[in-house]
Amino acid sequence: MKDKKPKLHQHKPYKVTNIGASPSGKTVKSVTRTAGPSARAASSTSTSSAPPPHPDGTDDTFQHTSAPTFLTTAAAATPSVQANAGKPSNIAEFESVYDTFLDEYLRLEGRGATEDRATCRTCKAPAPRYRCRSDCMGSWLYCQQCIVRNHQSSPLHWIEEWLEAGMYFRRTSLKALGLVVQLNHPPDGYCKLPRSANSDFTVVHTNGVHNVAVNFCRCERTLEHWQQLMRSAWWPGTISNPQTFSQITALGNLSAYEYYRALEELSDEGSTFTGGKVNKRKVFASVMRQFRHLTMLKRRARGHAEDGIRGTKPGQLALPCPACPHPTKNLPADWALAPASKQHLYYLFIGEDANFRLSNTMASSEAHDPGLGDGWAYFVPRQDYLAHIRMHTSEEDIASCSGFQAVFLANTKRSLGLRTTGVGAVSCTRHNVFRANGVGDLQKGERFSNMTYILAAALQGHAVKHVVFSYDIACIFEVNLPRRVETLPIHLRPAFEGLDITYRVPNFPLPDHEKKCHAPYSFHTTIGGGKTTGESVEQNWSMVNKYAAQTKPMGPGTRQVTLDDGFGGQNYLRINSWGATAPRRLTAGVKDYVGAYVEFEHLQRGLDEHMPGMTQQWIQEEQEWQADRSKPCPYEFRINFVTMKEVELELNKEEALKTGNGTTVLQESTPSVFIKLGMDIQKHQRLLLVEVRACKNATASQELDISKRRTALKKKITRYRTLQRIFMPCLREVLSASDVADLDGDLNATTESVRLFMPSDIPRTDLRTTACVDGLPTVEARLRIPEATENLEDIRRGLRSRTMATRFRKANVVGISAATRSRTLMDRVSRSIQTAVAHYRAAYAAAIRLDPMGGWTKRLRPLRDDDTVTGGVERGEGQRVLSWIWYDTNAEELLDTNMHEALRIEFLKSRARRDRQREEIELLEEEMRRTLQFPTADAKEWDARVSARPVADDAVGDGMQAYAREQAAIIRHRRTMWEEKLRPIRVQAALAMQLKFEQISLPMDDTVLAELERLDDDEGDDDGDDNDL
C-alpha cells in the first residue's frame, strides 16, 4: 500500500511519503521522492540567499525550503523525528527542520553570504548598503544610485539601509535616497517643465504609508494634477492641490478570511485559458501558521539560544509586562525589605475572567491539527491541562452570589458540537498585558478546576510576595482555593507557596453582589490598591474578540497559534503605548489627588471643630476593620431600610410563585421589569433634560454626547412600548385624543420629552384599573416608595456634606486659588443635591397618586425648596424650625443616629479617596521607574546574543548578529522616548506628593478636563448601594 501524501505537498511533480520512526525508534523509514531539476538546487550548504530556480509549470514555491529534509537512505532517528512520529506529515516535516527554518528566517536580517555583500549587484561598486524589502526578488545589496535607478517604476517599495555604526538594517525611503517621480511621462522620459509637489506628498499603499517626492508635468503633455495622478493609479484625496493619495490597489477593505480569496480573484483573469484557478488556500493557511509561530520564536530570541527551539520553556514566547514587578530585572535589590508603608509598590496586580465568544467547534482534531510550540506562549500546556480537567469532569459550573449573566449564558447556550465553549485568561490589571501561560480553554462553562489551573500556571515564576487578585466571583473563589491547589499537578503547587493573596471583585460587577461583599471586596477600600479597577481582562476582550469568528471553525493547533499571535499583538500594543498612556494617567492622578486632598481636609477640619475626637475614633474603627474583616464594616449603614433592590427581589419571587413551579415566567415579561424600565427611562430623561438646558451653546463634543444618550434612550423607549402593549392593553381607551397622539408620537424627536404613560400618569383610579393588567399599579407603588426613600437619603447626605464644607470655607478659605477649589467642590455637591431632589419629587408624585392613604405618607412628604437646607430653616431672629426631612416619628433618636452614621461613612469614604489617589501616584511613579529599568536589562540581553550562538553559515551568523543589534537599538530608543515623555509629569507628581499644590502646572487639555468633570458628576452609578466611593 502506498503511503498517503502529506497535505502540505499535494502538488506535482513531487511524490513524498510520511516521515516516521521505526518500531524500535532507532531508524527512520526511507522516503521516496520524485522531483524535477529544481530539487538539486536547494541545498543546505548553499550560501546564496536567492531561491533556487524552478522550471516553468512547476509549483515548488513552498517546497524548496524543505528539500534538504527528505532522506533517501536509512539513518539514525533524531529525537525530533521520534517526537513527531504519528503527527501529520506537514507538521512532522516542519518540526524536523525547526531550527534550520528559524536560522533561514534570521538569515534574512543580515546581508547574505560574504561574496554577495562585497559589491553592488548591478554596477559592482564596493560596499553596497541598500536592499529592497518589498516585492523585489531576493535581498541583494545595491549602491545608492542603483537602488534608486532600479525603482524608477516602483517608488512605493520599502528600502533598508545597512548602518555600519550599528551593524544592522534600518528602514529608509526612496525619497530620502533621491528618487523623484515624474508624473505624466514614462520612467525614462524627460519633462521640460517639471513642477515639484508639496514636501509632505503622501501615498497610501497596501504595504504602508509613503512620503514621496513628486514632480508634476507642465510641458506640452500637461494635464490637471489630479489627472496626472490618476494615470499613475494614484487616487487623489482632493481635486484642488492634492497632497494625499491612495494606491488604487489599497482601496479594498477586506477581512482576514477574505484575503486569500481576494488574491485568487486577482489571479482569475487568466484562469479561462489555463484551466481554472489553482486552489492553494490550505497551503497558504499552513504557511501563515508556520510564519506566525516562527515569528514568535524569532522575536523571543530562540534562534539565538544554544539549546535552540527545542529548549523553549513554557511561556517563554509571551511578551512580559515591563511595568509589572520582575525581581531580577526591574526591582531594587532590597525590595523585599521595604517598610510596610511601601510594600504596596511591589504588589503584583492580576485579574482573571472568562470569555465565551472564543469558542471552538469540532471541525478537526488534535491528531490532524496538532499545535506548534504547545504551551510556549500564552496558552497553558494542553496535555497536562486536559489531564487535570478530566479529574474534575463532574464539577458544576461556578455559582455566584450575584448570578452573573455570563455564567448563566454559558450554562444555557448550546454546547453540542463545541470542543471549547470559551477561554479563561489572566492579565495584569494595571497594564492590561496577558500573562505567560495565562490562557486556557473552557470545556463547559466556567469551572473552579479550569480557572484555578489557569491562575496557577500564570503565577509560575512570579517571585513576588503579595498578589492582588481580582475576579468577578472572588468572594467565593477564595473559599476553597487551598483545597483545590492540593489537587493541582505537583509542578504548579509552588506558585501559591508563601504567597499572600488579596482577593477583590472588579468595580463593574461588584454592585451586583450581595451587600456583604461590597466594602470587603472593593478596590476603593483596598490599602495600597491605588485607583486599580480590576477591569483589565474585560477591556482586553474587546480587542481579542475580533478573532472569534475566524478561530471558531479552526482545528485546535491552528486556533492556538492564531490566538497566541493575537494575545501577543495585544500585549505589544499595550506595551508600546505606555509612553503615551502613563503620562495621561499620572496627569489625571495628580489632578484627582489635589481635589481629593482638599475635599478631605475641608471635611475633617469642619468635623473636628464641631465633633472633637470623633474622626479619630472613626479612623481607629476603620483600621481595626482592615486588620480584622469580621468586625462591623465602618463603610456601611448599620440602620437598615427597604431598598429598591430588595423590593425588586421580593416582586420577582412573588411573580415566580404565580406560575405554579416558579420557573416559567421570563424575566423580560414580568410587571416589575416593565415598571422598573419605565422608572429608569424617566430618570435618564430628567438627567438628559438638565444637560440639554445647560448646553444652550453646545460644542461639537457636547452635541455628540447628547446625541449618543438620545439614541440609547430611544432604544429603551422602543422596548418599553413593546412591553406596554402587554401590561397596559387598554391604555388607548382611557386616553384623550391629544394623549393618543403623544403615545404614537415620533421617537426621533427629543427623547427626553417623550411621555411614557405609566400607571401613575393616569389620574383616576377607575381609568387606571381599566388600562392596566391586574396588580400593575400596586407594583409601581411598591417600587416608587423605596425610590423616594433612597433619594431622600441622598439629599440628606449631600446637605450634610455641604454644611460642613460651607462652615470650613467661611472660617478658613483665604485667597483666590483656595476659594476656586472650594467653589468647585460646592458646585459638585449642589448638583448632586439638585439631581436627588428632582428624582425624589417625581417618585413622591407617582406614589401619592397610586397609594394616597398608605402608611408611608407619615414619613415621606412633599419636598419644598426650603426643606433642602441642612439643620433647619430660620424664621425670624433666633428661631430655627427643623425641616421634616431630618426627623421621623422618633425625631431626636433618629436624627442623632442618622447624622452619626452618614457623617462616619462620608468621612471615611473621603479619606479613602484621598489615600487611593496618593497611592495611585506612588504606584505610577514606581511603574514608570520599572519601565525605564526593564529595557536596560532587556537590551543587555540582546547585546549578549550577538555572539551567543556560533554558526557555521556566515550569512546566518550575520543575520543573527544584525537582528540582535537591531533589537537592542530599538529597545534603547523606546526607553529614551519613554524617559523624555515621562520626565515632565514626574516632576509635577513629586510636587503633589510634597503637597506643593500651588507650584503644580499641568498641560491639561480642556476637552479631557471637561470629560473627567462630566464623569465625576455622572449619576449612572446610582444603583442604590454605598459601594461606589
JOQUIVEN-V422913 format. One line per field, one symbol per residue. ss: DSSP state (H for helix, E for strand, - for the rest). phi: phi as a letter, one per 30 degrees, with the letter a starting at -180 (. if undefined). burial: + if it has 16 or more other ideal C-beta (glycine too) atoms within 10 Angstrom, else -. Layout:
BEGIN
ss=???
phi=???
burial=???
END
This chain:
BEGIN
ss=------HHH-----E-----E-----EE-----E---HHHH----------------------HHHHHH------E--HHHHHH----HHHHHHHH-HHHHHHHHHH------HHH--E------E---EEE---------E-HHHHHHH--------EEEEE----EEEEE--------EE-----------EEE-----EEEE--EEEE--EEEE-------HHHHHH---EEE-------EEEEHHH-----HHHHHHHHHHH-HHHHHHH------HHHHHHHHHHHHHHHHHHH--HHH----HHH-----------------------HHH--HHHHHHH-EEEEEEEE----EE-----------------E--HHHHHHHHH------E-------HHHHHHHH-----EEE-EEEEEEE-----EEEEEEEEE----EHHHHHHHHHHH-------EEEEEE--HHHH---HHHHH----HHHHHHH---EEEEE--HHHH----HHHH----HHH----------HHHHHHHHHHHHHHHHH---HHHHHHHHHHHHHHHHHHHHH-HHHHHHHHHHHHHHHHHHHHHHHHHHHHHHHHH---HHHHHHHHHHHHHH----------------HHHHHHHHHHHHHH---------HHH-HHHHHHHHHHHHHHHHHHHHHHHH-----HHHHHHHHHHHHHHHHHHHHHHHHHHHH---HHHH--HHHHHHH-------HHH-----HHH---HHHHHHH----HHHHHHHHHHHHHHHHHHHHHHHHHHHHHHHHHHHHH---HHHHHHHHHHHHHHHHHHHHHHHHHHHHHHHHHHH----HHHH------HHH-----EE-----EE--HHH----HHHHHHHHHHHHHHHHHHHHHHHHHHHHHHHHHHHHHHHHHHHHHHHHHHHHHHH--------HHHHHHHHHHHHHHHHHHHHHHHHHHHHHHHHHHHHHHHH---HHH------HHHHHHHHHHHH------------
phi=.dddddddbcbdcdbbcdcaddedicbcddcdbcbdddddddbdcdcddddddbddjcbceccddcedddccbdbdddeddeddejdeddddddddceddddddddeddccjdeddcdbddcciddhdbbbccccddibdcbddddddddcecbdcdccccdcddciadbdbbddddjdbdcdibdecdbcdbdbddddcdbbcbdckcccbdbcdcbdddebeeddddddcicdddbdchdbbbbdedcddccddddededddddcdecddccjjdcdcdddddddddddddddddddciddcdddiddddceidddddddcddbedbbcddcddcddedcdddcdccbbbacbcdddbdddbbdddbddcieidbcddeddddddddddbddddddcbdciddddddddcddcdicdbclbcbbbddcbicdddhcbbdcdaicceddddddddddceidiccbbcccaebedcddecdeddddcdeedcdedcdicccccbcedddeedddddddddcdddccdidhcdcicddeddddddddddddcddddddddddddeddddddddddddcddcdddddddddddddedddddddedddddddcbeiddddddddddddddbdddeddccdcccbdcedddedddddddddddjcibcddedccedddddddddddddddddddddddcdcdddddddddddddddddddddddddddddcbdcdddccddddddddcddddddddcddchdeddcdcdddddddcdeideddddddddddddddddddedddddddddddddddbdbjdddddddddddddddddddddddddddddddddddbdcdddddccbdccddddbdiacdbidicbcddddcbbdceddddddddddddddddddddddddddddddddddddddddddedddddddddddebdbdbddddddddddddddddddddddddddeddddedddddddddddicddcdbcddddddddddddddcdcdcdcibcddc
burial=----++-++-+--+-++++++------++-+---+--++-++------+--+-+---+-+-++++++-++------+--++--+--+++++++++++++++++++++++++++--++-+++------+++++---+--++++++-+++-++---+++++++++---+++--++++-+-+++++++-----+--+--+---+-+++----+-++++++----+--++-++--+-+++-----+-++++--+---------+---+---------------+--+--+-+++-+++-+++-++++++--++--+-+++++++++++++--+++---+-------++++++++++++++++++--++-+--++++++++++++++-++--++-------++-+-+-+-++--+----+--+++++++++++++++++++++++++++++++++++++++++++-+-++++++++++++++---+--++--+---+--++----+++++++-+++++-+-++++++++++-+++++++++++-++--+--++--++-+++++++++++++++-++--++--++--++-++++++++++++++++-+++-++---+---+--+--++--+-------+++++-----+++-++--++--++-------------++++++++++-++++++++-+++---------+--++--++--+--++--+--++--++--+--++---+---+-------++-+-+++++++----+++-+++--++-+++++++++++++++++++++++++++++++---+----+--++--++-++-+++-++++++-+++-++++++----+--++--+---++-+------------+-++-----------++-+++++++++++++++++++++++++++++++++++--++-++--++-++-+-+++++++++++++++++-++-++--+---+--++-++--+----+----+----------------+--+-++++-+
END
